[in-house]
Amino acid sequence: MKHSQTISCVFEKPGKENTQKTLETAAQKAEEGNVENILIASCSGRTGLMAVPYFKDRNLVVVTHAAGFLKPDHQQFDNKNKIKLEESGVKILTCQHALGGVGRAVRKKLGTYQLEEIIAYTLRLFGEGTKVAVEIALMAADAGLVSTQQECISIGGTSEGADTALLLKPAHAQNFFDLKIMEILAKPRLN
């Protein structure tokens, strides 16, 4: 694959107001680099639906929060959005968070941090969206929805919407250090 100049979009602040520009930037890179696999984090499904027109002919995977993330047995992902996404041919992944889960349970119960959360806090040095984009790439690879042998674009955000897009080579969680962030396509400035 021929590599061109990195597309770089830096936003003044994090947030959902950056969603459209993040999607446009990611779509441009996908077209330019012939990137087939696109991952996008979406808590309710709204951001996932916004991504559909940008990535119609690609393997679009929407990654949701795990059930119980906010409160026991609760799923944030709106069922109407889920149906619309599935009708559009989008894959939806709901599973345990790669950088949370049992480690978070240990912290809550025993008051001590575990390795997964230390990695998550380290990635947040680059912004919440960077942590999310890396985490969903691990989750999608573990679910077999993307290959660890192909580059993909992974899109995350801060709270709502999307403000970060990374071109990366995914890895399985057990091979975390094989994941490679190749280019930062969009990211908010941190103050």
N, C-alpha and C positions, 0 to 999 in steps of 0.2 A: 504494500500500500504506500502510496506517495504521501508524505507528510507535508502539510503546508504550514504557514504561519499560524500560531495559536490565536484563536478567537478569545478575546478577553473582555469581559464585561464586569466592571466593578460598580456596585450600587452604593449610594451614599449611606444607606442604612438597611438593615435587614427587614424583611416583611413581605406580606402578600402582594403589595403594590408592585413588586418586581416579577410577579409570576409570568405575565405575558412576554416580557423581554427575555426572561430565562428560557421559556419554551421556544421562542424564536431563535435564540442563540444556539440552543441545543439542536433544534431542527436543522439549522444551517450547517452545523458541524456533522450531523448525521448524514446529510445529503453529500456534503463535500468529501467526507471520509468513508462513505458507504458503510456506515455503522448500522447494523441490523437490529441490535438489542438495545431497548430503551427501558430503563427502570424509573419509576416515579413514586415517591411517597405520597400517600393521600389518606388522611384520617377519616374524612366523611365521604370521599368520592368526588367532591367538587373539583379538586385540582386534577384528578385523573380524567374527568370528563373534559376539562379544558385542554388536556394534552392530546386527546384523540385526533382532532383535525391536523395536528402537526406531525403525527407519526402513523398515518393511515396504513401504509404499506410495510410497516416494521413490526417486530415482535415487541409490543408494548406490554409491560408488566406493571401493574399497580400494586404497591405493597402497602398494606394497612397496618394499623395498630393491632396488637394481639387482643383477643377478648380479655376483659378484666383489667385493661391498662388503667382506666380511670376509676372503675369500681367493679366489684365482683360480678361476673357473668354479663357484663355490659359490653356491647359491640358498638363502637362509634360509627362504623361505616354504614351509611344510609342504604337501606335495601333497594329503594327506587334507583339510586345511583348505581348500585351493583348490577341491577337488571339492565340498565342502559349500557353500561360498560361491557357486560357479557354479550349483549346483542351486537355491539360494535366489534366483537372478536378479541377484546382485551382480556388478558389473563389477570386474575386477581389472586394475590398471595396474602394469606393471613396466617401467621405462625408466631412462635416465640421470637422475641427480639434477640438478635445475635449478641448485643452488648448489654443485655439486661438479664431478666429471668432469675435463675437461682442465685446468682451473685447479688442481685437486688434484694432478694428475700433474706440473705445472710446479713446485709447491711441493715435492713429494717428490724430484724430480730436481734442481732448481736451488736449492732452499732459499729461495724467495721467494713471497710470497702474491700471488694474483691477485684481481681484482675480485669474483668470485663468492664467494670465501671471506671477503673483507672484509665483504661484505653479510651473509653468514651469521653472522659473529661479531657484527656490529652487531645483528641480530635477536635473537641469544642474550642480549642485555642485558635482554630482556623474558622470557627463559626459553627452554630448548631446544624446548619444545612450540610456542612462537610461531614460531620459525624453521621447524620442521617443517610447521606448518599453512600458512604462506606458501609454502614450497617445493612442497608437494604440490598447492597450488592452481595454481601455474605449470605443473607437470607435467601435471595433468589438463586444463588449458586447451590446452596444446600438443598433447595427444593427441586433442583434440576431444570429450572426455567431459563437459565442462561448458562452458556459454556464458559469454563474457566480458560479456554483456549482462544476466546474471541474478545476483542475490545467491546465495551458497551458504554453507553452514556447513562449516568446515574444522577437523578435529580432529587434534591431534598429542599427543605425549607426551615424557617424559624417560626414556630407556632403554626401559622396557617399559610397556605400558598407555597410557592417555590421561589427561592432566591439563590440557589446554588446548583451548578451543573458541573459534573466531572466526567472526563473521558478516562476510563479506567479499565484495567484487566481484573476481572473478579477472581475471587478465591473462595474455597470452602472455609467455613469458620475454623476448622481444625488446622487449616493451612493459612491462617490469617496473614502471616508475613510474606506470603506470595502475592497478595493483592498489590497492584501497582497503580498509583494515581499518575496518569500520563500527562494530562492537561487539566487546568482549571479553566472552565469555559465561562462560568459566571459565579460571582461570589459577592456578598455584601462587605463593605468596609466595616471593621469593628472599631468602636470608639472606647 
